[in-house]
Amino acid sequence: MFIKHDILIFKENLYFKLIALLIIFSSCEERKSTDLNTVFRYNEHKNINSLDPIFAKDIANIQAVNQLFNGLVEMDKELNVVPSVAKSWKISENGKLYTFIINTSVEFHPHPSLEKRNVTAYDFEYSFNRLLDPKNASPGRWIFDKVDNFEAKNDSIFQIKLKNPFNAFLGLLTMKYCSVVPKNVVEFYDDDFRSNPIGTGPFKFKRWEENIKLVLRKNENYFQKDSIGNQLPYLEAVAITFLPEKQSEFLQLVKGKIDFISGLDNSYKDEIITNDGRLNEFYKDRIKMLRGPYLNTEYLAFFLKSEKNEIKSELIRKAINIGFDKRKMLKFLRNGVGIPAEAGFIPSGLPGYKKNNINKYNTELAKSYVNNYKQKYNSTPSLTLTTSSNYLDLCEFIQKELEKLGIEINIDVIPGSALKQAKANGNLDFFRASWIADYPDAENYLSLFYSKNLAPDGPNYTHFSNDEYDRMYENSLKETNPEKSKLLYQKMDSIITSKSIIVPLFYDEVVRFISENVVGMEINSTNLLDLRNVRKVD
């Protein structure tokens, strides 16, 4: 069955190795004459459309903005909320009032319109009002939906009052939308602040040739130091290119033209890692692989307002959930990268995740569900699964496996942008989707099934509605006890899985490939690129 596939992979691997050897040899002289040990280079194939933090929605924007700006707080690699521009904070007993003490020694990057000036609480008051201003149309305005008001009490004290307690609120504040910006520079540039950013981050803006190259330089006055008191960052510069193809990224990494790529792509997946997810021996003297949990659940979803019997039927939804081998799917199509989603929607690594086998492969039980459906409706179940081209291989695997059970799956491939719009508008019965955590709390995932979040106004693309679920979700927002929150999260997740509202496929993993001379890079489960502690060695 896989002989033809293996021959193609062998030919492709041989091609890659020949290309890799040629470009490695051709770059030897260039490496001898150029010292690149102070510049970190990477490619952003999705491009960047703004360096303004209030528009840091897409991962490409977020990664660049993270080098330029800071907020009140940030997350460490263990997803703990730790100080950033705020030195400390206090939460009132009722969980509604947050008081932050600002580190007023933090300086904004230098700019002709801005005399050397330190950050104050009033800068956060301005930055948050700017985020909320309807005329700016920031996609991050929702962060403050639960906020009653905020104000600077003086230069060093900033307070935020919530409408109701919300234990995930500090996590929300770690998002780049909440970065601090200087009022006079923003007003000086107006809309052009997107391409003339001034922040407080470890790197400062130097030059941006859109669609070609972005250059950031070291912030010599950055306020953070390493564990032994050395000034951060270590790097002198960051250079970002915008080649649109992932295969080109891979070849640039092999050639030594860039220092880092993130994620797997079918164009180089079988070349760089083995079938069991290890780095190919051929590259071990030039490339290092970093791998760890990623707060991203890949799944299939049903639109429950559909008139199709197959969508209405829990029997068919359950049969699809257990009717294909997710372990086999990951082994052959993702080289073992990812964790089979045999439990619920909440991914591994978050409080609320509960390891169980509720969605584990069970072909006999799945067949019985399909036969019961056929007896009830006297017809063969047939569904159209809509996906983008990036996930066609996964959908074709599922299609073939479900055919063995007697479920007909037709696959409709449309552009990613069209898929996003169609699922939001309820135009798809059955579709592929993913949910990457905006902040590290299971509430972020469970909000997708709250009845007041129906798409297109919210993220409830399935249009699931359940009074018991809604009641528990609302209680979880007010709960300040972490253990009680965890229990509520698990109960809500069990409702979703017991009714087979979605088909969890796998919990993703962060995979990064870096040049062998890059040290100090750490991964985190939000896949945020942090270059403060990164350096390059000979």
Protein Blocks (a to p, Z undefined) as FASTA:
>chain_A
ZZmmmmmmmmmmmmmmmmmmmmmmmmmmmmmmpccklbccdddfkopabfcfklmmbfkl
mmmmmmmpccfbdcdfkopacdfkbmbdcddfkopaccddddfkbccdddfklccddddf
klmmmmmmmmmmmklopaklmmmmmpmbdcdfblmlccdddfbdcfklmmmmmpmklpcc
dfklmmmnmmmmmmmccdfbfbdcfbdcehiaccddddfkbcbdcfkopacdfbfbdcdd
fbfbfklmmmmmmnopagbdedjdfklmmmmpcfkopacfklmmmbccdddddddddddd
ddfkbcbfklmpmklmmmmmmmpcfklmmmmmnnopacddfbcmbdghiahiacdfklgc
cfklmmmmmmmmmmmnopacdddddddfklmmmmmmmmmmmmmnopacddddddfklmmm
mmmnopafbdcdddddfbdcfklmmmmmcfklccfkbmclnopacfklmmmmmmmmmpmb
fklmmmmmmmmmmmmmmnomaccfbdcdddddddfkbghiacdfklpacfklgccdZZ
